[in-house]
Amino acid sequence: MGWWQVNADTLAGSRFVLSPLAETFASLKVLHAGVGAHPGEQAWLRAHLPAYRKRLASDPVTALLIRSGLGRAWIADFLTPTPYGDETFEDEVARVRETSPDDARAQLTVSLPGPLPDRLVDRDDLPGRAADLLTYVWEEAVRPYWDRRRRILEADVVARTAQLSQGGWAAALDALRPGTRWLGGNRLQVNLHEYPPREISGAQLLFVPVTPKAGWVSWEEPHRYAVVYPCAGVLADVRAEAVPESLGALLGTARAGVLVLLDSPMSTSQLVAVTGQGLGSVGRHLKVLLDARLVQRRRAGRSVLYSRTAAGEVLVTAQRG
């Protein structure tokens, strides 16, 4: 298994950040696989997969580059530069484009593993081609949804932060993604691959959520390391059309949307992030739903979580039917 040696200062200084490029690369991986993990992602694929495949069919060199870069067990490093946080997509993708051709070819050889395909051996435009494809995926298939995806990712960060405050790093990291867990003894397992351990004490450690079911690690030695992980499934499949029309007419669309989202317990902060409504609006909706005994609340550490009561469940289920 692959693990990183960290110290208390590194953990204390670690933080969650959002990355438009990480979200874009995770989406590219979904497009490459052509399989959606949930109904929302399947609908997204139906909308964007044909155009993506058409683009690659017209550009066989880039298609071969991406197949090679995704590799079998390792992603070519230049495709996933380590996020800094608070960057635009343009800032991040510029680092892909600025990769030296020699470094790109060397990293592709590692990801394959083995010799490069002949069509890639003498090309110096591979970083530019990768950046162009990532830009295409961002502009066509991610950016139109970014405001909503960002709210979902922010909600995940709220949940992880609460988990951290309640159960410490062991609880927060064990639930991050398959293969990631806190081993004790200042050791963070980051995947199940048999790679040599890395000493990262003193470096900046970042955790980066993405909405697709994807994850990887990246680093800029010796200063910055990142673990990219899929956000909680209950958040990833949040869809605007999930509110039944009849329920919206009964309760009001915004209030009904809050009730529908409570398939699983959520905090006020999560509801604000996912719905895009203001804190005051969400609070008023929750009060009405509480008074009507359609939702209940309970404290979990420092957070207050809301969930549907049996009556709320009957109402939502009946309207969905």
N, C-alpha and C positions, 0 to 999 in steps of 0.2 A: 504494500500500500504506500501511497505518497503522503508524506506529512511534513509540516513546517514546524520548526522550533521557534517559539515566540517567548517573550517575557511579559511581565505584568504591565510595563509601560507601553509596549506595543498594543496589547489588548485594550488598555485604557484609552489610548489615542485612536483606536480604530473607529471607523464610521461607515454609515450607509450612504451611498451616493447613487444618483441616477445617471444613465449614460444613453443618449440617443443612438450612438453607434453600437453599443452592446445590444440594445433592443433591435436595431436594424440587422445586425449579424445573426441574432437568434431567429429573426423572421426569415432571413435568407436560408438558414438551416431547415426551417419548416418548409419553405418553398422547394428546397433541394430534395427533401424526403417525400413531399407531396402527400403527407398524411397529417390530418388535424387531430389534436388531442381531445377536443371537446367540440360541441356544436358550434360555438362562436368561432372557433378557429377554422372549422370546416367550411363555414360560410365565407370567411375571409379568403380561404384558399380557392373556393369556387370563383370568387371575384378577381383574383390576381394571379393564380397559377398559369392560366393559358398564356397571358401576355409575357410572363417571366420565361416560360419554356420557349415561346416564339423568339424572344430576344436571344437566348442562349443558342438556339438552333441557327440563328443568323450570324453567330460569332463563336465558331467552334474552338478558337484558341482560349477565349475567356471561359467557355464551358469546361474545357480540360483543366484550366487553371483552378477553377473552383472545386472540381472533383478531386484534384490532387491536394489542394489546400485543406479541405475538410478531413482528409486522411482517414485512417481506420481507428486509431486510438489517440491521435494528437493533431491539433489544429495548427497550421502554419502560423507562427507567432505574429507576423506582420499584419495578418487579417484581424487580429484582436488586440490592438494596443491597449495598455493599461489605462483605465479612465483616471482622470484627475478630479472629477467632480466639477459641477458648475460650468461645463463646456457646452458649446453648441455642436451640432452634428458637423458643421463645416470645419470647426477647429479639430475635431477628433479625426475626421476622415483625411485631413491634410497630413496627419502623421502616417497614415497608410501610404499615401501617395509619395511621401518623402523617403520611404524605405529605399535603401540602395538595391539595385538589381542583384548584386552578388548575394546580399543577405536574404533577399526574397527567394532566390533559387536554392540557397543552402537550407532554408527553413522548409521549403517544399520537399526537399529530399528527406528531411526528418519526418515530415508528416506522412509521406507515402507508405512506409519507408522504402528506400531503394532509389535507383537512378531515376532522374527526371525523364518524362516522355520526350522524345526527340523534338517535338514541336515547341517545347518550352526551353530547351537547352540554351539557345543563343539569343533569347529575347530579353531586351532591357526594359520593355514596357509593361512587365507583369504587375508591379505596384500600381501603375496608373490604370491598368485594366481592372484590377481589383477595386480600386477607389471608385472608378466609374460605375461598376456594377453595384457597389454598396450605395452610391448616390442614387442610382436608379431605384433600388428597392426602397430607400428612404423616401424619395419624392413620390413614388407611385403607390406604395403599399403600407408605409408606416406613418409618414407625416400627416396624412389626412385623419388619422386616428390618434395622433400623439397626445392631444389634450386629454382625452379620456384615458388613454393608456398611462399617462403620467399620473393621473389621479389614482388609478389602480395601484401603481407602483408605490406612490406615497402612502397609500393605505397599508400596503404590505410592510413598509418601513415602520409605520406606527405599531403594527402588530408585533413585529420582531423586537422592537424596542421594549414593548410591554413584556414580552416573553423574557427578554434579557433581565429586566428589573425584577421579575418574579422568580426565575429559576437560575439566573447566572448564565455564564457562557456555555456550560454543558447543555442546558435546555435550549438555548437559542441556536446553537450550532448543530446539535443532533437533528433538529427538525429542518435544517436549511435545505439540503438536497441529498439524495442517496450518495453514500460514500463520504460525506462530510460529518465529522463528529469530534468532540473534544476528548482526547485520549488521557488527559491528566499529565502531570509532569511537564507542563508548558508545551505540550505537543498538540498541534491541530492537524488532524487528518483531512486532506482536501480531496482525495479521490482513492479509488481502489487499485490504481496501477502501481506496479512495482518500480517506483522511481526513487532515487536516492533522496534522503531528507535534506531540507534546506534550512539554514539558520537565517531567520529574518528579524531577529530581535533588533530593535532600534529603527526598523523600517516603518513606513506607513502601510497599514493594512486596511483595505477597503472591501466592503461587501456591496454587490451590485445586483439588484433584482431585475429580471426581465419577465415579460408576460408569457412568451412561449415556454414550453417544457424543455428547457435547454440549460446547460451550465458548463463552465470551463474555468480555468485559472489562467492568470497572466501576471507578468511582472516586468518591471524595469529595474534590474539589479543595480545597486543594492538598496535603492531608496523606496520602492513602491511595489506592493503586491496586491492582487485583487482576486476575490472569489465571486464569480458570476453564478447566480442561482435562479431557479424559476420561482416566481411569486406564488403565494398560496392559491391552490386551485379554486377555492371558493370565490376568490377575487378575479382570477384570470378569465372566467367565463361569464362575467357580468355583462349583460347586453341590454341596450336601451329598450328593445322591444319586449322585454320580459314582463312588463306590466300588462295584465289583461285589461282590455278596454272597459269591460263591465266593472272591474274593481276600481279603475280610475274614475269612472263616473260616480261610484258610490262614495269613495273617500277623498277624491281629488288625486290627480295624477302624481303629484310630488309625494303626497303622504302615502299613497298606495305603493309607490316605488320604494320607499323606506321599508314598508312592511314586507314586500316581496324579497328584498335583499337579505332579510333576516332568516334565510334558510339555515344559516349557521350564525352563531353569536358574533356580533360586531360591536365595536366601541363607537361613541359619537364621532370621534376623530376619523375613524375609518369610513363611516357613513358620509361625512363631509367630503372626504377625499374622493370617494367613488361616485357620489351623486353630483358633485359640483355645486351643491346648495350651500348656503352660508350656515355657520354654526347656530345662529339664532333660529333659522328656519327648521333645521334638523331637530333642534331642541324642542320647538313647538310641536312638530309632528310626533315626536316620541312621547311628549306629555299627553297629547290627545289619545294616542294608541295605548298608553299605559292606563289612562282613565277609563278607556273602553275595554280594558283587560284583554287586548289583542296582543300585547307584548309584555314581557317581564324583564326585570334587570337583576343582575347579581354582580358582586364585586369579585374581581380576579386580580389580586395584588393591588397595584395602583390604578388599575383600569376598571371601569364599569362597563359590563357587556350586556347588550340587549338581544333578546331572542323572542321568537313567537311563542305565545301560549297555545294550548290546545285549541282554544276558540279561534285564534289567529290562523292556526294551521288549517282548520276546517274552512275558514273563509277563503284563504288563498287557494287551497286545493279545489274548492267548489268552482271558483271563478276561472281557474286554469282549465278545468274540464269543460 
